Amino acid sequence: MPLFGKREKTPLGLYVHIPFCRSKCEYCDFYSLASKDDTLMDDFQKAICAHIRETGHLAPGYRVDTVYFGGGTPSFFGGDGLSTMLTAIRRSFDVSDNAEITFEANPDSVSDKLLSRLRAEGFNRVSLGVQSDDNQILTKLGRPHDYAQVVSAVERIRKAGFSDLSLDLMYGLPDQTQQAWVKTLEHVLKLKPEHISCYGLKVEPGTPLARYWELANLPDDDAQADMYLAAVAILKQKGYQQYEISNFARKGHASRHNLKYWNGGEYIGFGPDASSDFAGKRFSAIRDLRGYIKGIQNGGVVMREIQEVPPKERAGEYLMLRLRTTAGIDAEEYQRRFLLPFQPLEGYLHKCQERGLAVKDGSRWHLTPAGFLLSNTVISDLLLLQERSPALRRPDERGLHG
């Protein structure tokens, strides 16, 4: 019997950014191109696979338990390309047998051939961009599909054998009323997805929507808040557990990959503008598809903003990310991991509790749905209190200074 037990490998998530779409949505600020340039797509695929192979040897002590293909529109890229990339991942990394492997899709680019190929290759989760059941709103958003295609896509996904389906919805859309939003939820619930994401529309600088948002008849902040709270109540009633500000799932179907981001897990991103948090460093790829391809081909620089993250900054991230989830933050864990006092934060959280914005469960605190609506303010206040907090002394320092 060995003197020391076998060391468990560290869980790792991989993200692959597919920067191609059939068309750009009016609100989208993710890095993507509306292009069907076969040569460019082929060069991108080769670059991604080369990047994956180059990176795999850096993670011998890790086991990949989640892989997420996002975009852009991965389904638009096609099953052959996605399968080739997943094969490169399996050959370069230690991938768990029960890894969650997700691809994003738009209803207009879902086909039986695509789904059959990806299911056979080991993909086991689909995230489908629905956004609305109102065809007029979908047109205003620049979405390349209608709701009938959503229903058809879900039928095809189930027929192909996928039992883990997430549907993305948006509220606060042009001309959308509270009643229309509730109707959207009712329609989507008939599709019986395992997971639902509900995102409030944000007008991002540089997007087409930003040029004319004042004319778009968008619901105001109070109306958006009412829509959000309605979604929380309706989805809870229908058996969906809220586990993050915008995400709801049936038991056992929370997104394991996205939980890595919110729980401070490690992940590596591939593709232009993809971010990573790995081995104590945070970095991201350049936001330039052709530059990324050339950098991989010629051994050039494809990474930017590489930085080591100091402990106090990690403590701030812990607050920002964990308070997005319904699990929240734990006082004992916070003090143990970051050697910072929790008492100043707890005093503030008690005030939030009095206002119905936070709940305490043992040593753990989490925000309520009303608290999620004000989470930016709550987290900002907590970060300010944290910045003023002196570090706790380590036990071995007490004899020297106590």
C-alpha positions, 0 to 999 in steps of 0.5 A: 500500500503506498505511503501517501494516497493517490492525489485527486486531479483538480477539476478544470473547465474548457471553453471554446469560443466560436466567433461565427454567426449567420447574422448579428443580433441588434443587442449583441456585444460578444465577439463574433462575425456574420460570416460564412467564409469557408476558408476563414472557418477552416483556418480557425478550426485548425488554429483552435485545434493547434492551440488546444494541443499546445495547451494540454501539456500544461495541465497534467494535474487536471481533469476536465469535467466540463466543456462548453462551446459558446459564441457566436453560434456553434451550431452555425459552425457545423457538426464536423468542425465541433466534433474535430475540436472535441476530439482534439480536446480528448486527445490533449486533456484528461477528460472525465467520463461523465464530463458535461459537454455543452454546445450553444445553438440557434433554432434556425441552424439545428438539423437532425444531421448536426444533432446526430453527429454531436450526440454520437461524439459525446456532446450531452447538453444543448443551450438553445437561444430562444429569447422570445415567443413573439415573432415581431420582437424576434425580428426587431432583435435581429434574431434569424428564427421564429418561434415555430423553429424553436418548437421544431428545434426542441423536437429534434433535440429530444429525438436525437437523445439529448436529455439536458436542454437549456433555453435562453430567454430575454425580458425587457424587450421592445414593446414587451409588456408584463403580460406578454412576458408571462405568456412567453414563460407559459409557452416555453414551459410547455417545451419542458426544458431542464434549464431556463436562463432569463436575462434582462436586455441591456443596451451595450455600447457599440451595438446597433441597438445603442444607436436607437434605443430611445426609440425602441420602446423598451420597458423601464427599470421598474418594469424589468424588475417586475418581469424578473420577479414574475419569472422567479415566482412562476419558475419556482412554482413549476419546479425550477430551482433558482441557483444564480441570478438569471438561471433556473434548473430542475434538480440535478440540471444546473449548468456545471460549467457556469458554476465554475465561473461563479464558484471560482473554479479554474477554466481555460478558454480557446478562441478570440476574446476567450477568457481563462483563470488557470494556475493562479493567473487570469488572461484572455485571447486577443479580440481579433479572429485573423490576428488569433489565427496568425498568432497560432500559425506563426507562434506569435502573441495571442494572449493579452492581460495576463496577470496574477491575482493577489489574495485580496482581489480573489476575496473580492471576486469571491464576494462578487461571484458567489453573491450571484448564486443562491448558495451565497457566501460563507463567513467561516470559509471567507475568513479561512481562505482570505484571512480577512475579518467577516464581521464588518461585512456581516454588520452590513448584511444584517441591515440588508436582511432587515430590508428583505435583501439578504438571508442568513442560514447558519454561517452562510449569507445569500441574497433574496430575489429582491436583493439580486435586483440591487446586487450591484449596489450591495456588492459594491458596498461590501467591496468597499468594506472589504477594502478597509478591512485589515488582514487577520494575523495568521496563527503563527504570527500571534506569538510574535506580535500578540 
